[in-house]
């Protein structure tokens, strides 16, 4: 319950207006560092933003205190669900395929949730 509440607060704090947010929960593979994830994610954002005129933002949430310090989360923010769908469609069709391989070399994501968020 606390994790759901924290996730909701984090998601809402990153949205300026109405938007769609994807929350990925992931774990670093043995011997890998969060800096590797951040570097790949930064390049992913640059590449994904060339696919569509609407821009995606992404944050990597790194554990400060956690029983599982190897875990982290991504929060990807899209303009709306249509924008998210357009990007997902392009990725499924092979756009920026190299990033999937790079992410898989350093981490494993165990879940993803999609939220509509708006400022209140």
C-alpha positions as CSV (number, residue, x, y, z in Angstrom):
1,X,0.0,0.0,0.0
2,X,2.8,2.4,0.9
3,X,4.5,1.6,-2.5
4,X,1.3,2.3,-4.4
5,X,0.9,5.6,-2.5
6,X,4.5,6.6,-3.1
7,X,4.2,5.7,-6.8
8,X,1.1,7.8,-7.2
9,X,2.7,10.8,-5.5
10,X,5.8,10.5,-7.7
11,X,3.7,10.1,-10.8
12,X,1.6,13.2,-10.1
13,X,4.6,15.3,-9.2
14,X,6.1,14.8,-12.6
15,X,3.1,15.8,-14.5
16,X,2.6,19.5,-15.4
17,X,-0.7,19.1,-17.2
18,X,-2.7,16.1,-18.2
19,X,-0.4,13.4,-19.5
20,X,0.2,9.7,-19.7
21,X,2.9,8.1,-17.6
22,X,4.5,4.7,-17.9
23,X,6.1,3.4,-14.7
24,X,8.6,0.6,-15.1
25,X,10.0,-1.4,-12.2
26,X,13.4,-2.9,-12.9
27,X,16.4,-4.5,-11.3
28,X,20.1,-4.2,-12.2
29,X,21.8,-7.4,-13.3
30,X,24.8,-8.5,-11.3
31,X,27.8,-6.4,-11.7
32,X,25.9,-3.6,-13.6
33,X,25.7,0.0,-12.4
34,X,22.8,2.5,-12.4
35,X,25.1,4.9,-14.3
36,X,24.9,2.5,-17.3
37,X,21.1,2.5,-17.1
38,X,21.1,6.3,-17.0
39,X,23.4,6.6,-20.0
40,X,21.3,4.2,-22.1
41,X,18.1,5.9,-21.0
42,X,19.4,9.4,-22.0
43,X,20.2,8.1,-25.5
44,X,16.9,6.3,-25.7
45,X,15.1,9.6,-25.0
46,X,17.0,11.4,-27.7
47,X,16.2,8.6,-30.2
48,X,12.5,8.3,-29.3
49,X,12.0,12.0,-29.6
50,X,13.1,11.8,-33.2
51,X,10.2,9.4,-33.9
52,X,7.4,11.8,-33.1
53,X,6.8,15.6,-33.0
54,X,5.5,15.2,-29.4
55,X,8.3,14.8,-26.9
56,X,8.8,12.1,-24.3
57,X,10.5,12.8,-21.0
58,X,12.0,10.1,-18.7
59,X,13.4,9.9,-15.2
60,X,15.3,7.1,-13.6
61,X,14.4,6.7,-9.9
62,X,17.3,5.3,-8.0
63,X,16.8,3.7,-4.6
64,X,18.3,5.7,-1.7
65,X,17.1,3.4,1.1
66,X,15.5,0.1,0.1
67,X,15.7,-3.6,1.1
68,X,16.5,-4.1,-2.6
69,X,19.1,-1.6,-3.6
70,X,19.5,-3.1,-7.0
71,X,16.0,-2.0,-7.9
72,X,15.1,1.2,-9.7
73,X,12.2,2.6,-11.7
74,X,11.7,4.6,-14.9
75,X,9.0,7.2,-15.2
76,X,8.3,8.0,-18.9
77,X,5.9,10.8,-19.6
78,X,4.0,11.1,-22.8
79,X,1.6,13.8,-24.0
80,X,-1.4,11.4,-23.8
81,X,-2.3,7.8,-24.5
82,X,-2.4,8.5,-28.3
83,X,1.2,9.7,-28.1
84,X,2.2,6.7,-26.0
85,X,0.5,4.4,-28.5
86,X,2.2,6.0,-31.5
87,X,5.6,5.5,-29.8
88,X,4.8,1.9,-28.8
89,X,3.8,1.1,-32.4
90,X,7.0,2.5,-33.8
91,X,9.0,0.5,-31.3
92,X,7.1,-2.7,-32.1
93,X,7.9,-2.1,-35.8
94,X,11.6,-2.0,-35.1
95,X,12.4,1.7,-34.4
96,X,15.3,2.1,-31.9
97,X,15.6,-1.7,-31.6
98,X,19.2,-1.4,-30.4
99,X,18.1,0.1,-27.1
100,X,16.1,-3.0,-26.2
101,X,19.3,-5.0,-26.4
102,X,21.3,-2.4,-24.5
103,X,18.7,-2.3,-21.6
104,X,18.6,-6.1,-21.5
105,X,22.3,-6.3,-21.0
106,X,22.2,-4.2,-17.8
107,X,18.8,-4.8,-16.3
108,X,15.5,-6.7,-16.2
109,X,12.2,-4.9,-15.9
110,X,9.6,-7.0,-14.1
111,X,6.5,-4.8,-14.5
112,X,5.1,-1.7,-16.3
113,X,2.0,0.3,-15.5
114,X,0.4,3.0,-17.5
115,X,-1.4,5.9,-15.9
116,X,-3.3,9.0,-16.9
117,X,-2.3,11.9,-14.7
118,X,-3.4,15.5,-14.4
119,X,-2.5,18.3,-12.1
120,X,-5.2,19.0,-9.5
